[in-house]
Amino acid sequence: MNENVIVLELSECNYIGEIHQRIKETFDFPDYYGENWHAFRDAFITVGVPDKIEIKGVNSIPARLKGEIDKMLDSLKLMKQELLSYGFDFDFIVID
């Protein structure tokens, strides 16, 4: 079985807008993606759940954006819990 792995590369993101643009491109979110964490959760569920997400470049993000990364990771944790109840499972890992 081929594993559907998505690699989210966040290196050199200096603004929250850049993070959301990388997310939009990586996950192939629609043009109307709202670039906030609620929209991230909504779009993630609608485009299809990957088997695994590898998140890279987090350590290169400025300290002022670390809270945004925490929000993204919290969203992924919540989605993982919610989707398990519907029979969908995925893993995510921060690689740095």
C-alpha positions in Angstrom: 0.0 0.0 0.0 1.4 3.4 -1.0 1.4 5.9 1.8 0.0 9.4 1.0 2.6 11.6 2.7 2.4 15.4 2.5 5.5 17.4 3.2 4.8 21.0 4.5 8.0 23.0 4.2 8.0 26.1 6.3 11.6 27.2 6.0 12.1 30.9 5.6 8.5 31.9 6.3 8.7 35.3 8.0 5.0 36.2 8.1 1.8 34.4 9.0 0.6 35.0 5.4 3.6 33.0 4.1 2.8 30.1 6.4 -0.8 30.0 5.1 0.3 30.3 1.5 2.6 27.3 2.0 -0.2 25.4 3.6 -2.6 26.4 0.7 -0.1 25.2 -1.9 1.0 22.1 -0.2 -2.5 20.8 0.6 -3.9 22.1 -2.7 -6.6 24.1 -0.8 -9.1 26.0 -2.9 -8.6 29.7 -3.9 -11.1 30.8 -1.3 -9.1 29.4 1.6 -9.5 32.0 4.3 -5.9 31.8 5.7 -6.8 31.3 9.3 -6.8 28.3 11.6 -10.5 27.7 11.4 -10.3 27.8 7.6 -7.4 25.4 7.8 -9.5 22.9 9.7 -12.4 23.2 7.3 -10.3 23.0 4.1 -8.2 20.1 5.5 -11.2 17.9 5.9 -12.7 18.8 2.5 -9.6 18.1 0.4 -9.0 14.7 1.8 -7.0 13.3 4.7 -3.4 12.2 4.0 -1.9 9.3 5.7 1.0 11.4 7.1 2.1 15.0 7.3 5.8 15.9 7.7 6.3 19.5 8.8 9.8 20.9 8.1 11.5 24.2 8.8 9.8 25.0 12.0 13.0 25.9 13.7 13.8 28.5 11.0 10.6 30.5 11.7 11.0 33.7 13.7 10.2 33.5 17.4 7.3 35.9 17.0 5.5 33.2 14.8 6.0 30.3 17.2 2.5 30.8 18.7 1.1 30.4 15.2 2.9 27.1 14.7 1.5 26.0 18.1 -2.0 26.9 16.8 -1.4 24.8 13.7 -0.2 21.8 15.7 -3.1 22.2 18.1 -5.5 22.2 15.1 -3.9 19.0 13.7 -4.2 17.3 17.1 -7.9 18.2 17.3 -8.6 17.1 13.7 -6.8 13.8 14.4 -9.1 13.2 17.4 -12.2 14.2 15.5 -11.5 12.2 12.4 -10.7 9.1 14.3 -14.3 9.0 15.4 -15.2 8.8 11.7 -12.7 6.1 10.9 -10.1 8.3 9.4 -6.5 8.4 10.8 -3.5 10.3 9.9 -0.2 11.1 11.6 1.9 14.2 11.6 5.4 14.9 12.7 7.6 17.9 13.0 11.0 17.2 11.4 13.7 19.7 12.2 
